[in-house]
Amino acid sequence: QVQLVESGGGSVRPAESLRLSCAASEFSLDTYAVGWFRQAPGKDREAVACIENLNSKTFYADSVKGRFTIFTDKTQNTKYLQMNNVKYEDAAIYYCAKDEEDSCREMLSKPKWWEIGSWGQGTQVTVST
């Protein structure tokens, strides 16, 4: 069974930084594109960032470009989301997800988030003074 585990969430002040982790224990993340998504209360789940395995190509939502970075540590079989200059509107539950292709375009073009195959349980990010 595919299992993704997010960690690293917590409470930060605006302009601070936070690093989220997405680890897999039963399979290698080196085969698939992996995405980070977030869902704030009352809002739809939205894509934040995605990274492809073969060419390390990355995609970012406009709202996080220049502030967030998605990257890979292959030795740890982990994908990270480095969040810098965090804003109030970044507060949400953050999820990592993978599908069956090494393509962020394919993953992010799915009409509904639940059409993406595998998800972690999420990690909460709170932004407050």
C-alpha positions as CSV (number, residue, x, y, z in Angstrom):
1,Q,0.0,0.0,0.0
2,V,1.3,3.4,-1.0
3,Q,2.0,5.5,2.1
4,L,3.1,9.1,2.1
5,V,3.8,10.8,5.4
6,E,4.1,14.6,5.8
7,S,5.8,16.3,8.6
8,G,7.2,19.6,9.6
9,G,4.1,21.6,10.0
10,G,3.7,24.0,12.9
11,S,3.0,27.6,13.9
12,V,5.1,30.4,12.4
13,R,4.9,34.2,12.4
14,P,4.6,36.1,9.1
15,A,7.9,36.3,7.2
16,E,9.4,33.3,9.0
17,S,10.3,30.0,7.3
18,L,9.2,26.4,7.6
19,R,10.2,23.2,5.9
20,L,7.8,20.4,5.2
21,S,8.8,16.9,4.4
22,C,7.1,14.2,2.5
23,A,8.5,10.7,3.0
24,A,7.6,7.3,1.6
25,S,8.4,4.0,3.2
26,E,7.1,1.3,0.9
27,F,8.3,2.6,-2.4
28,S,10.7,5.0,-4.1
29,L,9.6,8.5,-4.8
30,D,12.3,8.6,-7.5
31,T,9.8,7.3,-10.1
32,Y,7.0,9.7,-9.9
33,A,6.2,13.4,-9.9
34,V,5.3,14.5,-6.4
35,G,3.1,17.5,-5.6
36,W,2.4,19.6,-2.6
37,F,-1.2,20.8,-2.1
38,R,-2.9,22.8,0.6
39,Q,-6.4,23.2,1.9
40,A,-7.5,26.1,4.1
41,P,-10.8,26.0,6.0
42,G,-13.8,26.5,3.7
43,K,-11.6,26.5,0.6
44,D,-10.9,23.9,-2.1
45,R,-7.7,22.0,-2.1
46,E,-5.1,23.7,-4.3
47,A,-1.8,22.8,-5.9
48,V,1.2,24.6,-4.4
49,A,4.2,23.0,-6.1
50,C,5.3,19.9,-8.0
51,I,8.5,18.3,-9.0
52,E,9.2,15.8,-11.6
53,N,11.7,13.0,-11.1
54,L,13.6,12.6,-14.4
55,N,14.4,16.2,-15.1
56,S,13.7,17.8,-11.7
57,K,11.3,20.2,-13.4
58,T,9.3,22.2,-11.0
59,F,6.0,24.0,-11.1
60,Y,4.7,26.5,-8.6
61,A,1.4,28.3,-7.9
62,D,1.7,32.0,-8.6
63,S,0.9,32.7,-5.0
64,V,4.1,31.0,-3.8
65,K,6.6,31.7,-6.6
66,G,9.8,33.2,-5.3
67,R,8.9,32.1,-1.7
68,F,8.5,28.3,-1.7
69,T,10.9,25.8,-3.1
70,I,10.2,22.1,-3.7
71,F,13.2,19.8,-3.8
72,T,14.3,16.2,-3.4
73,D,16.6,14.3,-1.1
74,K,17.0,11.0,-2.8
75,T,19.2,9.6,0.0
76,Q,16.2,10.0,2.3
77,N,13.5,9.2,-0.2
78,T,11.9,12.5,0.8
79,K,10.5,15.5,-1.0
80,Y,10.6,18.8,0.8
81,L,8.7,22.1,0.6
82,Q,10.8,25.0,1.8
83,M,8.5,27.8,2.8
84,N,10.1,31.2,3.1
85,N,8.6,34.6,3.9
86,V,5.4,32.9,5.0
87,K,2.2,34.9,4.8
88,Y,-1.1,34.7,6.6
89,E,-2.7,33.3,3.5
90,D,-0.4,30.3,3.6
91,A,-2.1,28.9,6.6
92,A,-3.6,25.5,5.7
93,I,-3.3,21.8,5.9
94,Y,-0.5,20.8,3.5
95,Y,-0.6,17.5,1.7
96,C,1.8,15.7,-0.5
97,A,0.6,13.5,-3.3
98,K,1.8,11.3,-6.1
99,D,0.2,9.8,-9.2
100,E,1.3,7.2,-11.6
101,E,3.3,9.3,-14.0
102,D,6.4,11.4,-13.8
103,S,4.5,14.4,-15.0
104,C,3.4,17.5,-13.1
105,R,1.3,18.6,-16.0
106,E,-0.6,15.3,-15.9
107,M,-1.0,15.5,-12.1
108,L,-2.0,19.1,-12.0
109,S,-4.5,18.8,-14.9
110,K,-6.7,16.4,-13.0
111,P,-10.1,18.1,-12.7
112,K,-10.6,16.8,-9.1
113,W,-7.9,16.4,-6.5
114,W,-9.2,13.0,-5.5
115,E,-8.3,11.7,-9.0
116,I,-4.7,11.9,-8.0
117,G,-3.8,8.4,-6.8
118,S,-2.0,8.7,-3.4
119,W,-2.1,11.2,-0.6
120,G,-0.5,11.7,2.8
121,Q,-2.5,12.5,5.9
122,G,-1.5,16.2,5.9
123,T,0.4,18.5,8.2
124,Q,-1.0,21.7,9.6
125,V,0.6,25.1,9.0
126,T,-0.6,28.0,11.2
127,V,0.5,31.6,10.7
128,S,0.0,34.0,13.5
129,T,1.8,36.8,15.4
